[in-house]
Amino acid sequence: MTDSARDLDLVVFGATGFVGKLLAAYLAEHAPAGVRIALAGRSRARLEDARAALPAAAAGWPLIEADASDPASMAELARGTRVVVTTVGPYARYGMPLVEACAAAGTHYADLTGEVLFVRNAIDRVDDVARGTGARIVHACGYDSIPSDLSAFLLADQARADGAGGLRDVQLVATLRGGFSGGTIDSMRAQIEALKEDPSRRRVVSDPYALSPDRAAEPETRQPRDAGMPERSSDGRWTAAFVMASFNTRIVRRSNALQDWAYGREFSYGEAMGAGSGPRGAVTAAIVTAGLVGAVSAMSFGPTRGLLDRVLPAPGTGPSEEVREKGWFRMDVEATTESGRRYTAVAAGKGDPGYAATAVMLGESALALVLDGDRLPDRAGSLTPATAFGDVLVERLRAAGHTYEVTAV
């Protein structure tokens, strides 16, 4: 559990932010005694306030002043701990100095990013370094993209165990109840700004294999559209565009490639948002899709973006405790293998998916890095949840009350 060469086992960076506070509270309630945890952020006064609001187990946690914009500060932070978990975003704006510091120091790292451009940049800049130092750099350890990534992992594992061949066609349909935070919206703004600054980055964002470790080895290309018009299935159910599909799908495809395409060389993976059945489902699908397209368009245009900024949540804010407690998520996944066998998977949990449920996912990811090193897959470098944690995280999340199930049809 401990490493005498490091003062700490785990540092929560961004502990004064909205999600950082939720994560710190989860760790205070669920981390085993003896795990050496500290809270880090720019303001000691705010850190003291955040710690005072946590359960009693956190009363003695050290506080570390650290600034994401200062590489020296990030290097010192990384050298003092075995694991860093960070909620400080937008990651493209603030995240790279910490990723580089952790890779150089051999310090394991987990984040909540949903930003394709940031992950691609991190892969290019730190993957080789982290492989050399043994650091596990694990992106997307929240609602985006753990349920998606672990569902595909479990489906492929079950098909392999049954001798059913690789996965061929896999479609996830997400349903959920939850709110939005200012941090999520700020990340969307940051990616839109990056595309406006350098239009060539659109090629990366639009590439279905944008995060592949070997783009030339990927098949050309059976991948479904990330977003499109509402669609109706044969049983009358409607689906709409899913806001996280353009990120989750690339994480899942990277997982396949990092495992030498163990899910299948013909693996095709897509995601959509469930909208219900019948006329009401059709209307809901149209509203959801139009709203998503309209929001992105409005953020891309100066005058309308200014209007949105007046009404959307500000960074550091999020849904109320009542909204978080009433939230839930469910991912239903249908898969067909190369041999024609069919499987379904379900990933589900209670709590607002982006906040209450995400605190569980990120907290258990951090604890897996601290406590389960000898059981984790023997990999280092820039990883995904499935390739970094595999069955270990599935077991942890099931024990925490989340559902991960696979059934042969």
Secondary structure, 3 states (H helix, E strand, C coil): CCCCCCCEEEEEECCCCHHHHHHHHHHHHHCCCCCCEEEEECCHHHHHHHHHCCCHHHCCCCEEECCCCCHHHHHHHHHCEEEEEECCCCHHHHCHHHHHHHHHHCCEEEECCCCHHHHHHHHHHHHHHHHHHCCEEECCCECCEHHHHHHHHHHHHHHHHCCCCCEEEEEEEEEEECCCCHHHHHHHHHHHHHHHHCHHHHHHHHCCCCCCCCHHHCCCCCCCCCCCCCEECCCCEEEECCCCHHHHHHHHHHHHHHCCCCCCCCCEEEEEEEEEEHHHHHHHHHHHHHHHHHHHHHHHCHHHHHHHHHHCCCCCCCCCHHHHHHCEEEEEEEEEECCCCEEEEEEEEECCCCCHHHHHHHHHHHHHHHHCCCCCCCCCEEECHHHHHCHHHHHHHHHCCCEEEEEEC
